[in-house]
Amino acid sequence: MARDPICGMDVLPEEAAGTSRYRGVDYYFCAVGCKEAFDKSPEQYVSEKAGARGARREVQGPTPAKAGVQGVNTKVIEIPIRGMSCASCVQHIEQALQDVPGVVSASVNFATERATVAYLDSVTGPTDLRRAIEAAGYAVPDMAAAPTPDVEKTTREAEIHFLRTKFLVGAALSVPVLMGSFPDWFAWAPAPLSNPYVLLVLTTPVQFWVGWQFHRGFWASLKHRTADMNTLVSIGTNAAYLYSAALTFFPASIAPTGMEAMTYYDTAAILMTLIVMGRWLEAKAKGRTSEAIKKLMGLRAKTARVIRGDLTQDIPVEEVRVGDLVLVRPGEKVPVDGIIREGQSALDESMLTGESFPVEKGPGDQVIGATVNKMGSFKFEATRVGRETVLAQIVRLVEQAQGSKAPIQRLVDKIAGVFVPIVLVVAVVTFGVWLLLGGEQAFLFALSNFVAVLVIACPCALGLATPTSIMVGIGKGAEHGILIKNAESLERAYQANVIIFDKTGTLTVGQPVVTDIVSSSEPGTLLRLAASAEQGSEHPLGQAIIDHAKAKGLDLAEPQEFKAIPGYGIGAVVDGQEVLLGNAALMQQREIDLGGMDVQVEALSGEGKTPMFVAADARLLGIIAVADVVKPFSQSAVSTLRHLGIEVAVITGDTRRTAEAIARQVGIDRVLAEVLPEHKALEVRRLQEQGKLVAMVGDGINDAPALAQADVGIAIGTGTDVAMEAADITLIGGDLRSVVTALQLSRLTMRNIRQNLFWAFAYNVVLIPVAAGVLYPVFGVLLSPVLAGAAMALSSVTVVSNALRLRSFQPMVVTASS
């Protein structure tokens, strides 16, 4: 294994795009652009940036699958592209971009009509990339202006309207052509319609105006010596049209004596109309695949009520600045992200997190733009505005993920790249065979089958099968508070057969709370004395007791003579009483009788709780137990995962006793306890070495290595940014039911993709031979070009419509008792 000295990517020497020798060392490159950059000044990359990292090296263990391009001076740009007609175009554009010096990688998505290009800005730039795309025969809109959703919507609607107009014009002209071509079928049709010159006049606008985009695309591909769907449509319809036109003007020369002078105007006109109809329906369906983005963008507030000095004014949300004080009233949307400085309220965050209950907020709490203030007014300080808000980042992540390619799509693109040339060969062979075997009407028979083969083939369906499902699936995830980093993550998630949950903050709330109070007298008195004494402590267990007492409305006293007793507990004087809080050893040291409560302490400890004895003036008052409690739906989520056939484990640095207690509560059998943070990734790897495909769910910084090591890393959005950066999937809220939803969505999306690919491949594999006439000698079955065109038009629509079924996805119902 070698590493590219420019971009740092691992390269197999035998698969390298180029090699260079410098100072006796061989360097290998992942792309031609990297080699050219290196050859210009090798000493710069070897001495300053790479050392000898480009040299061949032995690798201990597998290369991380998620290692990205992190090269020096590498930039990534998204380029909108117009004029793609099928999956073959993807291959042509990617090849054109990869041939540009300095391009590290290029990926084109047919469904989103965008190219994502990583390049070395010291070697090339956006202008060169645009020229390469245009030289390949495709259009690039203005790259300087970032497309807004409104602009994209307007462009898409204009395209749909134009295709609809073409279809209606084509239909209006094609119907008379059909009636005139078959007077025996339509005896009531006006006689002039059967005149070949009338048919020529009616067909010409359909052939060259309605279908102009196909002829233009064919000419562009011909200039670049490539072939795509435009090639098939243009050659097929032009063959039918030009033969018919020649027969109209020179009947004696074209049709020998005794041979029926049969024109194919109906074939050319109806084919073109049906194909344009397919494009129109496809464009409408593709427009609906991005509805998730539109919904997310629609969540934004349009204005904000900002307090600047003594002036309160409503301004467009785009004009809010970091540090502004913003007033939010009941029923209004929070315009940007910030921190509450004054007031309290309950906010509905369901549109982002999926959490159905309003969340209580007060001074110091964070608020997220686009959430709804349910009651109470508050003022908050804006901390993130514009493209930095959580909503804007979510939209950006979803857009990037929708434009990414699943591994299965790369294989489909390669197949589509050679599909059209193969179809052209099959069509020519079909024509030649039937010309030799067709008898008196050999030419007409051969021409009909030739056209049928060309128009039945549909690389569009292959190109749309995967990306449309990916777009809808990832968008649907975002609607349910699940951010999927890319299509590869979505594809891997459905294969996961083991899920490891971090304990603290993932399965549990992450903060200790009082769970039990066992009192020999009055529980309120015990709690008040304990909480008052703990006010002198900074320990989180003590804070849990204080919070519980305040929630009960108890009036706490100020402790005197507070003293921490390391390893035992604390002591303080409260209302003149000497209060002790601690373990059994502290009670024994002070010779306080436990009165048999040590048995209850043992039972509470077995449940993973931390029990503390409370005594006043050398008399035992009772026990307070504190624990990090399990989240409300942890048990039900685990139960559902097991029902889906997934093995579930918990990993923690806590003691085995505590870990097993939590595991019992949620129904987990496999416990990985007392694992140091740096060893969590090793535990994940150990499972992978057993052939397991592992998903890891975590929330903390110490979970990041394990999330990166796992085949699928799932981060809890209430956790740290580091964990979310390392993860493949981020759950915006902390509800573990979203883990079930993410896996369910992944499975349904991949099933949808497999359905699409099956129909796309089956359609072409079955119908191309039928169109070529292989069934005719035995069964007398032949596919007319018109039926072939209708089938081709409907194939793409079928694939996109099947993908759109994912829009009706609803998460599996997971109840607290399941």
QUINORNOR-V690157 format. One record per pair of residues at least 24 apart in sequence whose ideal C-beta (glycine too) atoms are under 6 Angstrom apart, sorted by the first residue. I is the first residue (numbers start at 1). J is the second residue. If there is no record, write none. Layout:
I|J, I|J
This chain:
1|59, 2|28, 2|56, 3|53, 4|29, 4|30, 4|34, 5|45, 5|50, 5|53, 5|54, 6|34, 6|37, 6|38, 6|71, 7|34, 7|69, 7|71, 7|74, 7|104, 8|70, 8|71, 9|69, 10|63, 25|52, 25|55, 27|54, 31|104, 33|101, 33|102, 33|103, 33|123, 36|101, 37|120, 37|123, 69|104, 69|118, 73|120, 73|121, 73|122, 74|118, 75|121, 76|118, 77|117, 77|126, 78|114, 78|116, 79|115, 80|114, 80|141, 81|113, 81|115, 81|138, 82|139, 83|138, 83|139, 84|110, 85|217, 85|228, 85|229, 85|230, 86|228, 86|229, 86|459, 86|460, 86|463, 87|416, 87|459, 87|462, 87|463, 88|228, 88|416, 88|420, 88|459, 89|228, 90|413, 91|413, 91|417, 92|136, 92|226, 93|136, 96|132, 96|136, 97|132, 100|124, 100|128, 100|132, 107|405, 109|403, 109|467, 110|463, 110|467, 111|467, 111|468, 111|471, 112|403, 114|403, 136|224, 137|220, 137|224, 149|297, 156|287, 159|283, 160|283, 160|284, 163|279, 163|280, 163|283, 164|280, 166|210, 166|276, 167|276, 167|277, 167|280, 170|206, 170|210, 170|273, 170|276, 171|273, 173|202, 173|206, 174|269, 174|270, 174|273, 176|202, 177|202, 177|203, 177|265, 177|266, 177|269, 178|266, 181|266, 196|248, 196|263, 199|265, 200|248, 203|265, 203|268, 203|269, 206|269, 206|272, 207|241, 207|268, 210|272, 210|276, 211|272, 227|420, 227|421, 228|420, 229|459, 232|454, 232|457, 233|275, 235|454, 236|451, 236|454, 236|455, 237|268, 237|271, 237|272, 239|451, 240|264, 240|267, 240|268, 240|451, 241|268, 267|785, 267|786, 270|786, 271|455, 271|789, 274|789, 274|790, 274|793, 275|789, 275|793, 277|793, 278|793, 278|796, 278|797, 281|797, 282|796, 282|797, 282|800, 285|800, 288|804, 289|468, 289|471, 289|472, 292|475, 292|478, 292|479, 296|395, 299|351, 299|370, 300|370, 301|333, 301|335, 304|335, 320|382, 320|385, 322|382, 322|385, 324|382, 325|379, 325|381, 326|380, 326|382, 327|379, 328|373, 328|378, 329|377, 330|373, 330|375, 332|373, 333|372, 334|367, 334|369, 334|371, 335|369, 336|369, 336|382, 336|385, 336|389, 337|368, 337|369, 337|383, 337|384, 337|389, 337|390, 338|367, 338|380, 338|381, 338|382, 338|383, 339|366, 339|380, 339|381, 339|383, 340|365, 340|378, 340|380, 341|379, 341|381, 342|379, 343|377, 343|378, 343|379, 344|376, 345|373, 345|375, 345|376, 345|378, 346|374, 346|375, 347|371, 347|373, 348|372, 348|374, 352|732, 353|481, 353|732, 353|733, 354|480, 354|481, 354|733, 355|733, 397|483, 398|478, 401|474, 401|484, 401|486, 402|471, 402|474, 404|486, 404|487, 405|487, 406|466, 406|487, 406|488, 406|491, 407|488, 409|466, 412|462, 416|459, 416|462, 416|463, 419|459, 423|457, 426|453, 427|453, 427|454, 430|772, 449|773, 451|785, 452|771, 452|783, 452|785, 452|788, 453|771, 453|772, 455|788, 455|789, 455|792, 456|767, 456|768, 456|771, 456|788, 456|792, 457|768, 458|792, 458|795, 460|796, 461|760, 461|795, 461|796, 461|799, 462|760, 464|796, 464|799, 464|800, 465|756, 465|757, 465|760, 465|799, 466|753, 468|800, 468|803, 469|749, 469|752, 469|753, 469|803, 472|803, 472|806, 473|749, 473|806, 476|806, 476|809, 477|745, 480|741, 481|732, 481|733, 482|731, 482|738, 482|742, 483|730, 484|729, 485|728, 489|728, 490|746, 490|749, 492|711, 492|712, 493|712, 493|743, 493|746, 494|746, 494|747, 494|750, 495|693, 496|693, 496|695, 496|712, 497|693, 498|647, 498|687, 498|692, 498|694, 499|646, 499|648, 499|695, 500|649, 500|651, 500|696, 501|650, 501|697, 502|698, 502|703, 503|650, 503|652, 503|662, 505|699, 506|697, 506|698, 506|699, 506|716, 507|634, 507|666, 508|628, 508|630, 509|629, 509|631, 512|540, 512|541, 512|544, 512|626, 512|628, 513|544, 513|629, 514|544, 514|545, 514|548, 514|626, 515|609, 515|625, 515|627, 516|625, 517|624, 518|600, 518|622, 518|623, 519|622, 520|622, 526|614, 526|621, 526|622, 528|554, 529|574, 529|579, 529|616, 530|581, 530|614, 530|624, 531|556, 532|556, 532|557, 532|559, 532|574, 533|559, 533|572, 533|574, 533|579, 533|581, 535|559, 536|562, 536|572, 537|570, 541|626, 544|626, 577|616, 577|617, 578|617, 579|616, 580|615, 581|612, 581|614, 587|613, 592|618, 592|620, 595|620, 597|623, 607|661, 608|658, 608|661, 608|662, 630|665, 630|666, 633|736, 633|737, 634|666, 634|736, 635|666, 635|667, 636|814, 636|815, 636|816, 636|818, 637|736, 637|737, 637|740, 638|666, 638|667, 638|668, 639|667, 639|818, 640|740, 640|814, 651|675, 651|680, 677|702, 680|706, 681|705, 681|706, 681|709, 684|709, 684|710, 685|709, 697|739, 698|723, 699|723, 737|814, 740|812, 740|814, 741|811, 744|812, 752|806, 755|802, 756|799, 756|802, 760|799, 763|795
